[in-house]
Amino acid sequence: MKISAHLEKAEAFERSLAKLNPIEDTELFVVFLMRACTNRLNAALHALDFTTEAPAGNGRIGDLNHTYKPKLDTAPPEELRPVFERLGYIEELRADFVRGPRLLTEVEVAECRAAHADITTRTGRIFERIGRMA
């Protein structure tokens, strides 16, 4: 998928997130947050030419579905390692909050929002540096 398409998808998920009550709508909040951040990560990986915008092949990885899938053959770019960590936190919530019965707490909502803000800031710096605005 193209960088611009990833950013459009991220923004669409973010618009939907703004309409949700993170506690009452825990399942959707976690999934939409994860998808928004995954799209921002994919756009940044493409911008750094670490992954390809084209379909995967010829030894190149395309889009990631999760921080761990498909498996990367090499470590991600240093500047994106915090993004992988923050997104990993959100992905780990799925077991309890999407597949399980728990609802987020205010503290967890704040941590989710902080993770999203950090991911948006870090990936945004990459787009600014290479001349592509998010």
Disulfide bonds with the S-S distance in Angstrom:
none
